[in-house]
Amino acid sequence: MSDDLKPNAWPPPPPSLVERPVVDAATIVAFTEGPAADADESVYFSDIFNNRILRLAPGGKLSVLRADSGRTNGNLFDAQGRLVSCEGAEFGVPEGRRRIVRTDLKTGQVEVLADRYEGKRFNSPNDLAIDGRGRLYFTDPRYDADRSDLEMEVEAVYRLDPDGTVARLLTPPEIEKPNGILVSPDDRRLYLVDSNPASGGARRIRAFDLGGDGRVSGGRVLFDFAPGRGGDGMAIDRQGNLYVCAGINRLRGRPGETLKYPTGVYILSPEGRLLGFIPVPEDLITNCTFGGPDLRTLYITAGKTLFTVRVQNQGFLRWPPAG
């Protein structure tokens, strides 16, 4: 890769971090989001449009974990193997419960971790990350056109501590519309997708220094997708490289949005250098996660489909992989 490659260069260099840069359809449903893999090699993901959480077991068997998901969007597994979910409000405000919940898959018990900040309900929790101390970080935008029920004036990023305390970390104008979020393997960086589809809105991947106390500082732009469609969800490998879901293949009629970046997964170094690109044939790509026995299978949600692709680097998740 050339040393003078700019962070927003296109087309990207050869996909050296991708074992076989052709995605396969693992299963097809409706509008997929929020994939999360567990230690048993199952993948759980949201079907927001149909208001449910699905499970794809090893071997390809698809089942419903929760038929009424509260419009769940992002999911992850914590170090204890519990499924933590963002119940949002997109594709149906009345059904959206607008909270962070945790499910014990052994008992089926669902625990509400947070649903308010300073007495006001969240907008639409979207995505979440977890650090080595079990602190959760989540984004709370509202993309749905119906905003009549909002109780807060800002779309922000929050930290949820194990004792239940909620702290607001980032607000406008430092960010505009927070979406995907990650914590680096060493707990020293917080990565954020700031994706505002409005004309002239932010479509950036941002990095912040993350302190031992869970506070953030030193925000900077790693990659700018403008004037294309901005990023959505993302995953991270053990080397700290980001796998960002972004782009479109067909214009949607939104002012200021172009086809500069096609639909796919953009692999970025921790410094924001474009390392590779995995094309995905279906709009709209939403999120991805690592899974499989060696954590080298990338699961990608896009439109009605859950795709898989093999990559070279092992993914990073907070639960310890088997073996």
C-alpha positions in Angstrom: 0.0 0.0 0.0 1.4 3.4 -1.0 2.5 5.6 1.9 0.7 8.6 0.3 -2.7 7.0 0.3 -5.1 9.5 1.7 -7.7 8.5 4.3 -10.6 9.1 1.9 -9.0 7.7 -1.2 -11.1 5.8 -3.6 -10.9 3.2 -5.1 -9.3 1.3 -2.2 -6.2 -0.8 -2.4 -6.5 -4.6 -2.9 -8.4 -6.2 0.0 -5.3 -7.8 1.6 -7.2 -8.4 4.9 -10.0 -10.4 3.2 -9.5 -14.1 2.6 -12.1 -14.3 -0.2 -13.7 -11.0 -1.0 -17.0 -12.4 -2.1 -19.9 -12.4 0.4 -22.3 -15.3 0.8 -26.0 -15.0 1.9 -26.4 -16.9 5.2 -30.1 -16.2 5.5 -32.8 -13.8 4.1 -35.5 -12.1 6.3 -36.7 -8.4 6.1 -34.7 -5.5 7.5 -31.6 -6.8 9.3 -29.5 -5.0 11.9 -27.4 -5.5 15.0 -25.6 -8.8 14.6 -24.0 -10.3 17.7 -22.2 -13.7 17.9 -22.0 -15.8 21.0 -19.4 -18.4 22.2 -21.6 -21.2 20.9 -21.1 -19.9 17.3 -24.7 -18.7 16.9 -25.5 -15.3 15.5 -28.3 -13.2 16.8 -29.6 -10.2 14.8 -32.5 -7.8 14.7 -35.2 -7.7 12.1 -36.4 -4.2 12.9 -39.2 -3.9 10.4 -40.9 -7.1 11.8 -40.0 -6.2 15.4 -38.1 -9.3 16.3 -34.7 -10.8 17.2 -33.6 -13.8 15.2 -31.0 -16.5 15.9 -29.0 -18.3 13.2 -27.6 -21.5 14.7 -24.5 -23.4 13.5 -25.7 -25.3 10.4 -28.0 -22.6 9.3 -31.2 -23.2 11.3 -33.1 -19.9 11.8 -35.4 -19.3 14.7 -37.0 -16.4 16.6 -35.5 -15.5 19.9 -38.1 -12.7 20.7 -41.2 -12.0 18.6 -41.8 -8.6 20.3 -38.4 -7.0 20.4 -39.3 -3.4 21.3 -37.9 -2.4 17.9 -34.4 -3.7 18.9 -31.5 -2.4 16.8 -28.0 -3.0 18.1 -27.0 -6.1 20.1 -23.8 -7.4 21.8 -22.7 -10.1 24.2 -21.1 -9.2 27.5 -18.3 -11.1 29.2 -20.8 -13.3 31.0 -22.5 -14.3 27.7 -25.6 -12.2 28.2 -27.3 -10.5 25.3 -27.4 -6.7 25.7 -29.8 -4.9 23.3 -30.8 -1.4 22.2 -34.6 -1.3 22.0 -35.2 1.7 19.7 -38.1 3.3 17.9 -37.3 3.1 14.2 -40.0 1.6 11.9 -42.7 2.0 14.4 -42.5 4.4 17.3 -45.5 3.0 19.3 -43.8 -0.5 19.5 -40.4 0.9 20.4 -39.5 0.7 24.1 -36.5 3.1 23.9 -34.3 1.4 26.5 -31.2 -0.8 27.1 -32.0 -4.3 28.1 -30.0 -7.5 29.0 -31.2 -11.0 28.3 -30.1 -14.1 30.1 -30.4 -16.7 27.4 -30.3 -19.6 29.8 -33.4 -18.4 31.7 -35.0 -16.0 29.2 -35.1 -13.3 31.8 -35.0 -9.7 30.4 -33.6 -7.0 32.7 -34.0 -3.3 32.0 -30.6 -1.6 32.5 -31.6 2.0 31.5 -34.6 3.8 29.9 -34.1 7.4 30.9 -31.5 10.1 31.4 -32.4 12.7 34.1 -36.0 11.5 34.1 -36.5 11.8 30.3 -36.9 8.8 28.0 -34.2 8.1 25.4 -34.9 9.0 21.8 -34.1 5.6 20.1 -31.1 3.7 21.4 -29.3 2.5 18.2 -25.9 0.8 18.9 -23.7 -0.1 21.8 -20.2 -1.1 22.8 -18.6 -2.5 26.0 -15.2 -1.9 27.6 -13.1 -4.2 29.7 -14.7 -3.0 33.0 -18.2 -3.9 31.8 -19.2 -0.3 31.1 -21.6 0.1 28.2 -21.5 2.9 25.7 -24.5 3.6 23.5 -25.8 6.0 20.9 -29.2 7.6 21.0 -30.3 9.3 17.8 -33.7 9.4 16.1 -33.8 8.7 12.4 -37.5 8.1 12.1 -39.4 11.1 10.7 -41.9 10.9 13.6 -40.3 12.9 16.4 -43.5 13.9 18.2 -42.8 11.8 21.2 -39.2 12.9 21.9 -38.6 14.1 25.5 -35.0 15.3 24.9 -33.6 18.0 22.7 -30.3 16.3 21.9 -29.1 13.2 20.1 -26.2 12.0 22.3 -23.8 9.3 23.3 -24.0 7.8 26.8 -22.1 5.6 29.2 -23.9 3.1 31.4 -21.9 1.9 34.4 -22.4 -1.5 36.0 -24.1 0.2 39.0 -26.8 1.6 36.7 -25.5 5.2 36.6 -26.0 6.9 33.2 -23.6 9.6 32.0 -24.0 11.8 28.9 -20.6 11.8 27.1 -21.1 13.6 23.7 -23.7 16.0 22.4 -24.0 18.5 19.5 -22.3 20.4 18.2 -19.3 18.1 18.8 -21.4 15.3 17.1 -24.6 15.5 15.0 -26.3 12.1 14.8 -24.4 9.3 16.6 -24.9 5.8 15.2 -22.4 2.9 15.3 -20.0 2.8 18.3 -16.9 0.7 19.3 -14.3 0.6 22.1 -10.7 -0.4 21.0 -9.3 -3.7 22.4 -7.0 -1.7 24.7 -9.8 0.4 26.1 -8.0 3.6 25.1 -10.2 4.7 22.2 -13.9 5.2 21.5 -14.9 5.1 17.8 -18.1 6.7 16.7 -20.1 6.8 13.4 -21.5 10.3 13.1 -24.0 9.9 10.3 -26.5 12.7 9.5 -28.3 12.0 6.2 -29.5 15.7 5.9 -27.9 17.8 3.2 -24.5 18.9 4.4 -24.7 16.6 7.5 -21.8 14.9 9.1 -20.9 11.5 7.6 -17.7 10.8 9.5 -15.9 8.2 11.5 -14.6 9.9 14.6 -12.1 8.7 17.3 -12.0 9.9 20.9 -9.5 9.2 23.6 -11.1 7.1 26.3 -9.9 7.6 29.9 -9.8 5.0 32.6 -12.7 6.9 34.2 -14.8 6.3 31.1 -14.7 9.9 29.9 -13.9 10.9 26.4 -11.7 13.7 25.0 -9.6 14.7 21.9 -12.2 14.0 19.2 -10.8 13.8 15.6 -12.1 12.7 12.2 -10.6 9.4 10.9 -12.6 9.1 7.7 -15.2 11.2 5.9 -17.8 9.5 3.6 -19.3 12.8 2.4 -20.9 13.3 -0.1 -21.7 9.6 -0.1 -23.9 7.7 2.4 -22.3 7.7 5.8 -21.4 4.7 8.0 -23.8 2.7 10.1 -22.5 -0.1 12.3 -19.0 -1.4 12.6 -16.8 -4.1 14.0 -13.1 -4.2 15.1 -10.3 -6.9 14.8 -7.6 -7.7 17.3 -5.2 -5.4 15.5 -7.6 -2.5 16.0 -8.7 -2.2 12.4 -12.3 -1.0 11.9 -14.8 -2.7 9.6 -17.3 0.0 8.7 -20.6 -0.6 6.9 -21.3 2.3 4.6 -22.3 3.4 1.1 -25.1 2.9 -1.3 -25.5 1.4 -4.8 -28.6 3.3 -5.8 -29.5 6.9 -5.3 -32.3 7.5 -2.7 -33.2 11.0 -3.7 -31.7 12.6 -0.7 -30.2 16.1 -1.2 -26.4 16.1 -1.2 -26.0 12.3 -1.3 -24.0 10.7 -4.1 -22.8 7.3 -5.2 -19.1 8.1 -4.4 -18.9 5.2 -2.0 -20.6 1.9 -3.0 -22.3 -0.4 -0.6 -19.9 -2.5 1.4 -17.5 -2.9 4.4 -14.7 -0.4 4.5 -11.6 -1.6 6.4 -9.8 1.2 8.1 -6.6 1.2 10.2 -6.7 2.8 13.7 -5.3 6.0 12.0 -8.1 6.1 9.4 -6.1 4.7 6.4 -8.3 2.7 4.0 -6.9 -0.9 4.0 -9.5 -2.6 1.9 -13.2 -2.9 0.8 -15.7 -5.8 0.8 -18.5 -5.1 -1.7 -22.0 -6.1 -0.7 -24.6 -6.5 -3.4 -27.6 -5.3 -1.5 -28.7 -1.9 -0.1 -28.9 -0.9 2.7 -25.9 -2.2 4.6 -26.4 -1.7 8.3 -23.9 -3.5 10.6 -21.4 -6.3 11.0 -19.8 -8.5 13.7 -17.2 -11.2 13.9 -18.1 -14.8 14.7 -17.4 -18.5 14.0 -15.0 -20.8 15.8 -11.9 -18.7 15.0 -13.6 -15.3 15.0 -12.5 -14.8 11.3 -16.0 -14.9 9.8 -17.5 -11.5 9.3 -21.4 -11.4 9.5 -22.9 -8.5 7.7 -26.5 -7.3 7.8 -27.8 -5.5 4.7 -31.3 -5.0 3.6 -33.2 -8.3 4.1 -30.0 -10.4 4.1 -27.4 -11.7 6.6 -24.2 -12.1 4.6 -20.9 -13.9 5.6 -17.3 -13.4 4.4 -14.0 -14.8 5.6 -11.2 -12.4 6.6 -7.6 -12.8 7.6 -7.5 -11.1 11.0 -9.3 -12.4 14.0 -12.1 -10.3 15.3 -12.2 -8.8 18.8 -15.2 -9.5 21.1 -15.4 -9.1 24.9 -16.4 -12.7 25.7 -13.5 -15.2 25.5 -13.6 -17.4 22.4 -13.8 -21.1 22.9 -10.4 -22.8 23.1 
